[in-house]
């Protein structure tokens, strides 16, 4: 999990150093998942609401997003 976060931060820093208008999104801040029969299921409604709120606060053109990290409905990191 942390490797994804650090890599995204480094890439975001690189883009900003090049003069790009860039934000870094930690997927754990918006992506909500639940345990399902086949692993995890995305809670699309909650995730979409969280992403919309995040985008209002971060209107940058370019967004670097972490991968393989999320939270469940109890706010536990997955």
PDB file of N, CA, C and O in Angstrom:
ATOM      1  N   UNK A   1       0.792  -1.205   0.000  1.00  0.00           N
ATOM      2  CA  UNK A   1       0.000   0.000   0.000  1.00  0.00           C
ATOM      3  C   UNK A   1       0.831   1.264   0.000  1.00  0.00           C
ATOM      4  O   UNK A   1       0.564   2.175  -0.784  1.00  0.00           O
ATOM      5  N   UNK A   2       1.838   1.342   0.865  1.00  0.00           N
ATOM      6  CA  UNK A   2       2.593   2.589   0.950  1.00  0.00           C
ATOM      7  C   UNK A   2       3.453   2.843  -0.275  1.00  0.00           C
ATOM      8  O   UNK A   2       3.697   3.998  -0.625  1.00  0.00           O
ATOM      9  N   UNK A   3       3.917   1.792  -0.932  1.00  0.00           N
ATOM     10  CA  UNK A   3       4.680   1.985  -2.165  1.00  0.00           C
ATOM     11  C   UNK A   3       3.865   2.711  -3.216  1.00  0.00           C
ATOM     12  O   UNK A   3       4.382   3.572  -3.929  1.00  0.00           O
ATOM     13  N   UNK A   4       2.598   2.367  -3.312  1.00  0.00           N
ATOM     14  CA  UNK A   4       1.703   3.052  -4.250  1.00  0.00           C
ATOM     15  C   UNK A   4       1.582   4.532  -3.908  1.00  0.00           C
ATOM     16  O   UNK A   4       1.601   5.390  -4.791  1.00  0.00           O
ATOM     17  N   UNK A   5       1.459   4.815  -2.623  1.00  0.00           N
ATOM     18  CA  UNK A   5       1.307   6.204  -2.178  1.00  0.00           C
ATOM     19  C   UNK A   5       2.581   6.991  -2.469  1.00  0.00           C
ATOM     20  O   UNK A   5       2.515   8.098  -3.004  1.00  0.00           O
ATOM     21  N   UNK A   6       3.732   6.433  -2.124  1.00  0.00           N
ATOM     22  CA  UNK A   6       4.999   7.124  -2.358  1.00  0.00           C
ATOM     23  C   UNK A   6       5.268   7.314  -3.850  1.00  0.00           C
ATOM     24  O   UNK A   6       5.742   8.371  -4.265  1.00  0.00           O
ATOM     25  N   UNK A   7       4.971   6.311  -4.643  1.00  0.00           N
ATOM     26  CA  UNK A   7       5.188   6.417  -6.093  1.00  0.00           C
ATOM     27  C   UNK A   7       4.321   7.513  -6.696  1.00  0.00           C
ATOM     28  O   UNK A   7       4.785   8.286  -7.533  1.00  0.00           O
ATOM     29  N   UNK A   8       3.075   7.580  -6.276  1.00  0.00           N
ATOM     30  CA  UNK A   8       2.172   8.613  -6.793  1.00  0.00           C
ATOM     31  C   UNK A   8       2.667  10.003  -6.388  1.00  0.00           C
ATOM     32  O   UNK A   8       2.626  10.936  -7.190  1.00  0.00           O
ATOM     33  N   UNK A   9       3.131  10.139  -5.152  1.00  0.00           N
ATOM     34  CA  UNK A   9       3.661  11.431  -4.698  1.00  0.00           C
ATOM     35  C   UNK A   9       4.882  11.835  -5.522  1.00  0.00           C
ATOM     36  O   UNK A   9       5.012  12.993  -5.920  1.00  0.00           O
ATOM     37  N   UNK A  10       5.767  10.886  -5.775  1.00  0.00           N
ATOM     38  CA  UNK A  10       6.959  11.183  -6.583  1.00  0.00           C
ATOM     39  C   UNK A  10       6.584  11.604  -7.997  1.00  0.00           C
ATOM     40  O   UNK A  10       7.148  12.556  -8.535  1.00  0.00           O
ATOM     41  N   UNK A  11       5.636  10.899  -8.598  1.00  0.00           N
ATOM     42  CA  UNK A  11       5.213  11.251  -9.953  1.00  0.00           C
ATOM     43  C   UNK A  11       4.545  12.624  -9.967  1.00  0.00           C
ATOM     44  O   UNK A  11       4.786  13.426 -10.869  1.00  0.00           O
ATOM     45  N   UNK A  12       3.711  12.889  -8.971  1.00  0.00           N
ATOM     46  CA  UNK A  12       3.090  14.212  -8.870  1.00  0.00           C
ATOM     47  C   UNK A  12       4.134  15.309  -8.721  1.00  0.00           C
ATOM     48  O   UNK A  12       4.032  16.356  -9.361  1.00  0.00           O
ATOM     49  N   UNK A  13       5.135  15.077  -7.884  1.00  0.00           N
ATOM     50  CA  UNK A  13       6.225  16.045  -7.718  1.00  0.00           C
ATOM     51  C   UNK A  13       6.972  16.262  -9.030  1.00  0.00           C
ATOM     52  O   UNK A  13       7.345  17.389  -9.359  1.00  0.00           O
ATOM     53  N   UNK A  14       7.185  15.194  -9.770  1.00  0.00           N
ATOM     54  CA  UNK A  14       7.872  15.294 -11.063  1.00  0.00           C
ATOM     55  C   UNK A  14       7.069  16.165 -12.030  1.00  0.00           C
ATOM     56  O   UNK A  14       7.622  17.064 -12.663  1.00  0.00           O
ATOM     57  N   UNK A  15       5.770  15.901 -12.144  1.00  0.00           N
ATOM     58  CA  UNK A  15       4.932  16.708 -13.041  1.00  0.00           C
ATOM     59  C   UNK A  15       4.942  18.180 -12.624  1.00  0.00           C
ATOM     60  O   UNK A  15       5.045  19.065 -13.473  1.00  0.00           O
ATOM     61  N   UNK A  16       4.834  18.440 -11.328  1.00  0.00           N
ATOM     62  CA  UNK A  16       4.846  19.829 -10.859  1.00  0.00           C
ATOM     63  C   UNK A  16       6.193  20.489 -11.144  1.00  0.00           C
ATOM     64  O   UNK A  16       6.242  21.674 -11.476  1.00  0.00           O
ATOM     65  N   UNK A  17       7.289  19.733 -11.019  1.00  0.00           N
ATOM     66  CA  UNK A  17       8.617  20.275 -11.332  1.00  0.00           C
ATOM     67  C   UNK A  17       8.728  20.654 -12.808  1.00  0.00           C
ATOM     68  O   UNK A  17       9.493  21.545 -13.178  1.00  0.00           O
ATOM     69  N   UNK A  18       7.955  19.964 -13.637  1.00  0.00           N
ATOM     70  CA  UNK A  18       7.928  20.273 -15.070  1.00  0.00           C
ATOM     71  C   UNK A  18       6.959  21.404 -15.393  1.00  0.00           C
ATOM     72  O   UNK A  18       6.803  21.786 -16.553  1.00  0.00           O
ATOM     73  N   UNK A  19       6.307  21.937 -14.359  1.00  0.00           N
ATOM     74  CA  UNK A  19       5.376  23.036 -14.563  1.00  0.00           C
ATOM     75  C   UNK A  19       3.943  22.615 -14.816  1.00  0.00           C
ATOM     76  O   UNK A  19       3.107  23.447 -15.166  1.00  0.00           O
ATOM     77  N   UNK A  20       3.647  21.334 -14.645  1.00  0.00           N
ATOM     78  CA  UNK A  20       2.285  20.832 -14.863  1.00  0.00           C
ATOM     79  C   UNK A  20       1.387  21.192 -13.684  1.00  0.00           C
ATOM     80  O   UNK A  20       1.830  21.215 -12.535  1.00  0.00           O
ATOM     81  N   UNK A  21       0.138  21.468 -13.979  1.00  0.00           N
ATOM     82  CA  UNK A  21      -0.882  21.694 -12.957  1.00  0.00           C
ATOM     83  C   UNK A  21      -1.370  20.315 -12.526  1.00  0.00           C
ATOM     84  O   UNK A  21      -2.197  19.715 -13.213  1.00  0.00           O
ATOM     85  N   UNK A  22      -0.877  19.804 -11.407  1.00  0.00           N
ATOM     86  CA  UNK A  22      -1.083  18.402 -11.047  1.00  0.00           C
ATOM     87  C   UNK A  22      -1.472  18.257  -9.580  1.00  0.00           C
ATOM     88  O   UNK A  22      -0.945  18.954  -8.713  1.00  0.00           O
ATOM     89  N   UNK A  23      -2.400  17.345  -9.317  1.00  0.00           N
ATOM     90  CA  UNK A  23      -2.765  16.964  -7.951  1.00  0.00           C
ATOM     91  C   UNK A  23      -2.539  15.468  -7.804  1.00  0.00           C
ATOM     92  O   UNK A  23      -2.559  14.731  -8.790  1.00  0.00           O
ATOM     93  N   UNK A  24      -2.324  15.022  -6.575  1.00  0.00           N
ATOM     94  CA  UNK A  24      -2.162  13.600  -6.289  1.00  0.00           C
ATOM     95  C   UNK A  24      -3.344  13.157  -5.444  1.00  0.00           C
ATOM     96  O   UNK A  24      -3.621  13.725  -4.388  1.00  0.00           O
ATOM     97  N   UNK A  25      -4.032  12.137  -5.923  1.00  0.00           N
ATOM     98  CA  UNK A  25      -5.196  11.596  -5.221  1.00  0.00           C
ATOM     99  C   UNK A  25      -4.836  10.257  -4.596  1.00  0.00           C
ATOM    100  O   UNK A  25      -4.492   9.305  -5.297  1.00  0.00           O
ATOM    101  N   UNK A  26      -4.917  10.194  -3.286  1.00  0.00           N
ATOM    102  CA  UNK A  26      -4.769   8.929  -2.572  1.00  0.00           C
ATOM    103  C   UNK A  26      -6.128   8.241  -2.668  1.00  0.00           C
ATOM    104  O   UNK A  26      -7.105   8.715  -2.088  1.00  0.00           O
ATOM    105  N   UNK A  27      -6.195   7.140  -3.386  1.00  0.00           N
ATOM    106  CA  UNK A  27      -7.474   6.465  -3.633  1.00  0.00           C
ATOM    107  C   UNK A  27      -8.211   6.123  -2.346  1.00  0.00           C
ATOM    108  O   UNK A  27      -9.435   5.989  -2.351  1.00  0.00           O
ATOM    109  N   UNK A  28      -7.487   5.982  -1.254  1.00  0.00           N
ATOM    110  CA  UNK A  28      -8.135   5.683   0.027  1.00  0.00           C
ATOM    111  C   UNK A  28      -9.053   6.812   0.467  1.00  0.00           C
ATOM    112  O   UNK A  28      -9.944   6.606   1.290  1.00  0.00           O
ATOM    113  N   UNK A  29      -8.836   8.018  -0.085  1.00  0.00           N
ATOM    114  CA  UNK A  29      -9.683   9.154   0.266  1.00  0.00           C
ATOM    115  C   UNK A  29     -11.026   9.123  -0.448  1.00  0.00           C
ATOM    116  O   UNK A  29     -11.962   9.803  -0.027  1.00  0.00           O
ATOM    117  N   UNK A  30     -11.136   8.348  -1.519  1.00  0.00           N
ATOM    118  CA  UNK A  30     -12.393   8.349  -2.276  1.00  0.00           C
ATOM    119  C   UNK A  30     -12.964   6.962  -2.552  1.00  0.00           C
ATOM    120  O   UNK A  30     -14.183   6.812  -2.632  1.00  0.00           O
ATOM    121  N   UNK A  31     -12.131   5.964  -2.696  1.00  0.00           N
ATOM    122  CA  UNK A  31     -12.595   4.639  -3.114  1.00  0.00           C
ATOM    123  C   UNK A  31     -13.064   3.817  -1.917  1.00  0.00           C
ATOM    124  O   UNK A  31     -12.296   3.549  -0.993  1.00  0.00           O
ATOM    125  N   UNK A  32     -14.339   3.420  -1.951  1.00  0.00           N
ATOM    126  CA  UNK A  32     -14.930   2.616  -0.880  1.00  0.00           C
ATOM    127  C   UNK A  32     -15.303   1.257  -1.464  1.00  0.00           C
ATOM    128  O   UNK A  32     -15.964   1.178  -2.500  1.00  0.00           O
ATOM    129  N   UNK A  33     -14.876   0.193  -0.795  1.00  0.00           N
ATOM    130  CA  UNK A  33     -15.151  -1.164  -1.265  1.00  0.00           C
ATOM    131  C   UNK A  33     -15.767  -1.989  -0.138  1.00  0.00           C
ATOM    132  O   UNK A  33     -15.654  -1.652   1.041  1.00  0.00           O
ATOM    133  N   UNK A  34     -16.417  -3.070  -0.533  1.00  0.00           N
ATOM    134  CA  UNK A  34     -17.010  -4.021   0.405  1.00  0.00           C
ATOM    135  C   UNK A  34     -16.572  -5.415   0.009  1.00  0.00           C
ATOM    136  O   UNK A  34     -16.301  -5.679  -1.163  1.00  0.00           O
ATOM    137  N   UNK A  35     -16.502  -6.296   0.972  1.00  0.00           N
ATOM    138  CA  UNK A  35     -16.200  -7.701   0.673  1.00  0.00           C
ATOM    139  C   UNK A  35     -17.373  -8.303  -0.089  1.00  0.00           C
ATOM    140  O   UNK A  35     -18.532  -8.135   0.289  1.00  0.00           O
ATOM    141  N   UNK A  36     -17.048  -9.007  -1.168  1.00  0.00           N
ATOM    142  CA  UNK A  36     -18.075  -9.668  -1.960  1.00  0.00           C
ATOM    143  C   UNK A  36     -17.708 -11.116  -2.201  1.00  0.00           C
ATOM    144  O   UNK A  36     -16.675 -11.594  -1.731  1.00  0.00           O
ATOM    145  N   UNK A  37     -18.548 -11.802  -2.927  1.00  0.00           N
ATOM    146  CA  UNK A  37     -18.316 -13.220  -3.207  1.00  0.00           C
ATOM    147  C   UNK A  37     -17.041 -13.456  -4.004  1.00  0.00           C
ATOM    148  O   UNK A  37     -16.385 -14.485  -3.842  1.00  0.00           O
ATOM    149  N   UNK A  38     -16.690 -12.511  -4.858  1.00  0.00           N
ATOM    150  CA  UNK A  38     -15.520 -12.669  -5.723  1.00  0.00           C
ATOM    151  C   UNK A  38     -14.354 -11.782  -5.298  1.00  0.00           C
ATOM    152  O   UNK A  38     -13.477 -11.482  -6.109  1.00  0.00           O
ATOM    153  N   UNK A  39     -14.337 -11.367  -4.055  1.00  0.00           N
ATOM    154  CA  UNK A  39     -13.270 -10.487  -3.581  1.00  0.00           C
ATOM    155  C   UNK A  39     -13.863  -9.223  -3.017  1.00  0.00           C
ATOM    156  O   UNK A  39     -14.500  -9.246  -1.963  1.00  0.00           O
ATOM    157  N   UNK A  40     -13.660  -8.111  -3.713  1.00  0.00           N
ATOM    158  CA  UNK A  40     -14.230  -6.848  -3.256  1.00  0.00           C
ATOM    159  C   UNK A  40     -15.150  -6.274  -4.321  1.00  0.00           C
ATOM    160  O   UNK A  40     -14.955  -6.480  -5.518  1.00  0.00           O
ATOM    161  N   UNK A  41     -16.150  -5.554  -3.856  1.00  0.00           N
ATOM    162  CA  UNK A  41     -17.076  -4.844  -4.731  1.00  0.00           C
ATOM    163  C   UNK A  41     -16.951  -3.359  -4.432  1.00  0.00           C
ATOM    164  O   UNK A  41     -16.915  -2.957  -3.269  1.00  0.00           O
ATOM    165  N   UNK A  42     -16.887  -2.549  -5.472  1.00  0.00           N
ATOM    166  CA  UNK A  42     -16.797  -1.103  -5.289  1.00  0.00           C
ATOM    167  C   UNK A  42     -18.171  -0.560  -4.921  1.00  0.00           C
ATOM    168  O   UNK A  42     -19.172  -0.907  -5.547  1.00  0.00           O
ATOM    169  N   UNK A  43     -18.211   0.283  -3.916  1.00  0.00           N
ATOM    170  CA  UNK A  43     -19.424   1.032  -3.575  1.00  0.00           C
ATOM    171  C   UNK A  43     -19.407   2.264  -4.476  1.00  0.00           C
ATOM    172  O   UNK A  43     -18.875   3.311  -4.107  1.00  0.00           O
ATOM    173  N   UNK A  44     -19.998   2.123  -5.660  1.00  0.00           N
ATOM    174  CA  UNK A  44     -19.898   3.155  -6.692  1.00  0.00           C
ATOM    175  C   UNK A  44     -20.530   4.473  -6.271  1.00  0.00           C
ATOM    176  O   UNK A  44     -19.959   5.532  -6.533  1.00  0.00           O
ATOM    177  N   UNK A  45     -21.684   4.439  -5.629  1.00  0.00           N
ATOM    178  CA  UNK A  45     -22.357   5.683  -5.243  1.00  0.00           C
ATOM    179  C   UNK A  45     -21.524   6.488  -4.249  1.00  0.00           C
ATOM    180  O   UNK A  45     -21.299   7.683  -4.442  1.00  0.00           O
ATOM    181  N   UNK A  46     -21.071   5.831  -3.192  1.00  0.00           N
ATOM    182  CA  UNK A  46     -20.263   6.520  -2.185  1.00  0.00           C
ATOM    183  C   UNK A  46     -18.943   6.992  -2.780  1.00  0.00           C
ATOM    184  O   UNK A  46     -18.508   8.113  -2.514  1.00  0.00           O
ATOM    185  N   UNK A  47     -18.306   6.151  -3.579  1.00  0.00           N
ATOM    186  CA  UNK A  47     -17.026   6.518  -4.192  1.00  0.00           C
ATOM    187  C   UNK A  47     -17.192   7.712  -5.129  1.00  0.00           C
ATOM    188  O   UNK A  47     -16.352   8.611  -5.136  1.00  0.00           O
ATOM    189  N   UNK A  48     -18.259   7.729  -5.915  1.00  0.00           N
ATOM    190  CA  UNK A  48     -18.505   8.842  -6.839  1.00  0.00           C
ATOM    191  C   UNK A  48     -18.739  10.143  -6.075  1.00  0.00           C
ATOM    192  O   UNK A  48     -18.255  11.200  -6.480  1.00  0.00           O
ATOM    193  N   UNK A  49     -19.477  10.067  -4.976  1.00  0.00           N
ATOM    194  CA  UNK A  49     -19.713  11.265  -4.158  1.00  0.00           C
ATOM    195  C   UNK A  49     -18.409  11.791  -3.578  1.00  0.00           C
ATOM    196  O   UNK A  49     -18.155  12.995  -3.592  1.00  0.00           O
ATOM    197  N   UNK A  50     -17.588  10.885  -3.071  1.00  0.00           N
ATOM    198  CA  UNK A  50     -16.302  11.299  -2.494  1.00  0.00           C
ATOM    199  C   UNK A  50     -15.381  11.888  -3.556  1.00  0.00           C
ATOM    200  O   UNK A  50     -14.679  12.867  -3.301  1.00  0.00           O
ATOM    201  N   UNK A  51     -15.383  11.288  -4.756  1.00  0.00           N
ATOM    202  CA  UNK A  51     -14.549  11.817  -5.832  1.00  0.00           C
ATOM    203  C   UNK A  51     -15.018  13.208  -6.246  1.00  0.00           C
ATOM    204  O   UNK A  51     -14.193  14.093  -6.475  1.00  0.00           O
ATOM    205  N   UNK A  52     -16.317  13.411  -6.344  1.00  0.00           N
ATOM    206  CA  UNK A  52     -16.844  14.727  -6.716  1.00  0.00           C
ATOM    207  C   UNK A  52     -16.425  15.787  -5.696  1.00  0.00           C
ATOM    208  O   UNK A  52     -16.044  16.896  -6.069  1.00  0.00           O
ATOM    209  N   UNK A  53     -16.496  15.447  -4.431  1.00  0.00           N
ATOM    210  CA  UNK A  53     -16.079  16.376  -3.376  1.00  0.00           C
ATOM    211  C   UNK A  53     -14.585  16.663  -3.479  1.00  0.00           C
ATOM    212  O   UNK A  53     -14.158  17.811  -3.353  1.00  0.00           O
ATOM    213  N   UNK A  54     -13.792  15.616  -3.710  1.00  0.00           N
ATOM    214  CA  UNK A  54     -12.345  15.786  -3.833  1.00  0.00           C
ATOM    215  C   UNK A  54     -12.014  16.682  -5.024  1.00  0.00           C
ATOM    216  O   UNK A  54     -11.159  17.562  -4.919  1.00  0.00           O
ATOM    217  N   UNK A  55     -12.682  16.465  -6.151  1.00  0.00           N
ATOM    218  CA  UNK A  55     -12.402  17.252  -7.362  1.00  0.00           C
ATOM    219  C   UNK A  55     -12.757  18.723  -7.178  1.00  0.00           C
ATOM    220  O   UNK A  55     -12.100  19.593  -7.748  1.00  0.00           O
ATOM    221  N   UNK A  56     -13.780  19.007  -6.394  1.00  0.00           N
ATOM    222  CA  UNK A  56     -14.110  20.410  -6.126  1.00  0.00           C
ATOM    223  C   UNK A  56     -12.956  21.110  -5.418  1.00  0.00           C
ATOM    224  O   UNK A  56     -12.686  22.285  -5.669  1.00  0.00           O
ATOM    225  N   UNK A  57     -12.283  20.390  -4.542  1.00  0.00           N
ATOM    226  CA  UNK A  57     -11.157  20.961  -3.805  1.00  0.00           C
ATOM    227  C   UNK A  57      -9.847  20.892  -4.583  1.00  0.00           C
ATOM    228  O   UNK A  57      -8.886  21.579  -4.235  1.00  0.00           O
ATOM    229  N   UNK A  58      -9.797  20.068  -5.637  1.00  0.00           N
ATOM    230  CA  UNK A  58      -8.573  19.860  -6.423  1.00  0.00           C
ATOM    231  C   UNK A  58      -8.916  19.930  -7.914  1.00  0.00           C
ATOM    232  O   UNK A  58      -9.073  18.895  -8.561  1.00  0.00           O
ATOM    233  N   UNK A  59      -9.032  21.140  -8.460  1.00  0.00           N
ATOM    234  CA  UNK A  59      -9.465  21.291  -9.859  1.00  0.00           C
ATOM    235  C   UNK A  59      -8.344  21.156 -10.891  1.00  0.00           C
ATOM    236  O   UNK A  59      -8.546  21.482 -12.061  1.00  0.00           O
ATOM    237  N   UNK A  60      -7.180  20.687 -10.480  1.00  0.00           N
ATOM    238  CA  UNK A  60      -6.049  20.600 -11.399  1.00  0.00           C
ATOM    239  C   UNK A  60      -6.411  19.776 -12.635  1.00  0.00           C
ATOM    240  O   UNK A  60      -7.256  18.882 -12.589  1.00  0.00           O
ATOM    241  N   UNK A  61      -5.745  20.106 -13.733  1.00  0.00           N
ATOM    242  CA  UNK A  61      -5.979  19.421 -14.996  1.00  0.00           C
ATOM    243  C   UNK A  61      -5.505  17.977 -14.956  1.00  0.00           C
ATOM    244  O   UNK A  61      -6.188  17.075 -15.441  1.00  0.00           O
ATOM    245  N   UNK A  62      -4.329  17.765 -14.374  1.00  0.00           N
ATOM    246  CA  UNK A  62      -3.744  16.421 -14.315  1.00  0.00           C
ATOM    247  C   UNK A  62      -3.870  15.880 -12.895  1.00  0.00           C
ATOM    248  O   UNK A  62      -3.600  16.585 -11.923  1.00  0.00           O
ATOM    249  N   UNK A  63      -4.290  14.605 -12.788  1.00  0.00           N
ATOM    250  CA  UNK A  63      -4.419  13.958 -11.482  1.00  0.00           C
ATOM    251  C   UNK A  63      -3.680  12.625 -11.522  1.00  0.00           C
ATOM    252  O   UNK A  63      -3.930  11.794 -12.396  1.00  0.00           O
ATOM    253  N   UNK A  64      -2.772  12.427 -10.573  1.00  0.00           N
ATOM    254  CA  UNK A  64      -2.093  11.145 -10.394  1.00  0.00           C
ATOM    255  C   UNK A  64      -2.816  10.431  -9.256  1.00  0.00           C
ATOM    256  O   UNK A  64      -2.994  10.996  -8.177  1.00  0.00           O
ATOM    257  N   UNK A  65      -3.232   9.186  -9.500  1.00  0.00           N
ATOM    258  CA  UNK A  65      -4.018   8.439  -8.517  1.00  0.00           C
ATOM    259  C   UNK A  65      -3.259   7.188  -8.085  1.00  0.00           C
ATOM    260  O   UNK A  65      -2.689   6.475  -8.911  1.00  0.00           O
ATOM    261  N   UNK A  66      -3.260   6.937  -6.792  1.00  0.00           N
ATOM    262  CA  UNK A  66      -2.662   5.705  -6.293  1.00  0.00           C
ATOM    263  C   UNK A  66      -3.487   4.521  -6.776  1.00  0.00           C
ATOM    264  O   UNK A  66      -4.650   4.675  -7.150  1.00  0.00           O
ATOM    265  N   UNK A  67      -2.889   3.357  -6.765  1.00  0.00           N
ATOM    266  CA  UNK A  67      -3.602   2.143  -7.141  1.00  0.00           C
ATOM    267  C   UNK A  67      -3.579   1.140  -6.009  1.00  0.00           C
ATOM    268  O   UNK A  67      -2.751   1.233  -5.102  1.00  0.00           O
ATOM    269  N   UNK A  68      -4.477   0.191  -6.060  1.00  0.00           N
ATOM    270  CA  UNK A  68      -4.479  -0.949  -5.137  1.00  0.00           C
ATOM    271  C   UNK A  68      -4.702  -0.573  -3.675  1.00  0.00           C
ATOM    272  O   UNK A  68      -4.371  -1.356  -2.784  1.00  0.00           O
ATOM    273  N   UNK A  69      -5.258   0.611  -3.411  1.00  0.00           N
ATOM    274  CA  UNK A  69      -5.586   0.987  -2.037  1.00  0.00           C
ATOM    275  C   UNK A  69      -6.997   1.547  -2.001  1.00  0.00           C
ATOM    276  O   UNK A  69      -7.429   2.233  -2.927  1.00  0.00           O
ATOM    277  N   UNK A  70      -7.707   1.249  -0.929  1.00  0.00           N
ATOM    278  CA  UNK A  70      -9.080   1.731  -0.762  1.00  0.00           C
ATOM    279  C   UNK A  70      -9.421   1.680   0.721  1.00  0.00           C
ATOM    280  O   UNK A  70      -8.565   1.401   1.560  1.00  0.00           O
ATOM    281  N   UNK A  71     -10.681   1.954   1.027  1.00  0.00           N
ATOM    282  CA  UNK A  71     -11.213   1.805   2.385  1.00  0.00           C
ATOM    283  C   UNK A  71     -12.519   1.039   2.291  1.00  0.00           C
ATOM    284  O   UNK A  71     -13.194   1.055   1.262  1.00  0.00           O
ATOM    285  N   UNK A  72     -12.865   0.366   3.383  1.00  0.00           N
ATOM    286  CA  UNK A  72     -14.175  -0.277   3.412  1.00  0.00           C
ATOM    287  C   UNK A  72     -15.166   0.664   4.095  1.00  0.00           C
ATOM    288  O   UNK A  72     -14.795   1.763   4.507  1.00  0.00           O
ATOM    289  N   UNK A  73     -16.414   0.241   4.215  1.00  0.00           N
ATOM    290  CA  UNK A  73     -17.442   1.108   4.801  1.00  0.00           C
ATOM    291  C   UNK A  73     -17.155   1.471   6.251  1.00  0.00           C
ATOM    292  O   UNK A  73     -17.648   2.485   6.746  1.00  0.00           O
ATOM    293  N   UNK A  74     -16.371   0.662   6.928  1.00  0.00           N
ATOM    294  CA  UNK A  74     -15.990   0.953   8.314  1.00  0.00           C
ATOM    295  C   UNK A  74     -14.762   1.863   8.372  1.00  0.00           C
ATOM    296  O   UNK A  74     -14.217   2.102   9.450  1.00  0.00           O
ATOM    297  N   UNK A  75     -14.323   2.374   7.211  1.00  0.00           N
ATOM    298  CA  UNK A  75     -13.188   3.282   7.081  1.00  0.00           C
ATOM    299  C   UNK A  75     -11.843   2.606   7.337  1.00  0.00           C
ATOM    300  O   UNK A  75     -10.854   3.281   7.620  1.00  0.00           O
ATOM    301  N   UNK A  76     -11.803   1.275   7.240  1.00  0.00           N
ATOM    302  CA  UNK A  76     -10.544   0.537   7.388  1.00  0.00           C
ATOM    303  C   UNK A  76      -9.838   0.482   6.038  1.00  0.00           C
ATOM    304  O   UNK A  76     -10.474   0.259   5.009  1.00  0.00           O
ATOM    305  N   UNK A  77      -8.525   0.684   6.044  1.00  0.00           N
ATOM    306  CA  UNK A  77      -7.739   0.605   4.812  1.00  0.00           C
ATOM    307  C   UNK A  77      -7.701  -0.842   4.349  1.00  0.00           C
ATOM    308  O   UNK A  77      -7.489  -1.753   5.150  1.00  0.00           O
ATOM    309  N   UNK A  78      -7.908  -1.051   3.041  1.00  0.00           N
ATOM    310  CA  UNK A  78      -7.897  -2.412   2.497  1.00  0.00           C
ATOM    311  C   UNK A  78      -6.560  -2.711   1.855  1.00  0.00           C
ATOM    312  O   UNK A  78      -6.355  -3.810   1.339  1.00  0.00           O
TER     313      UNK A  78
END
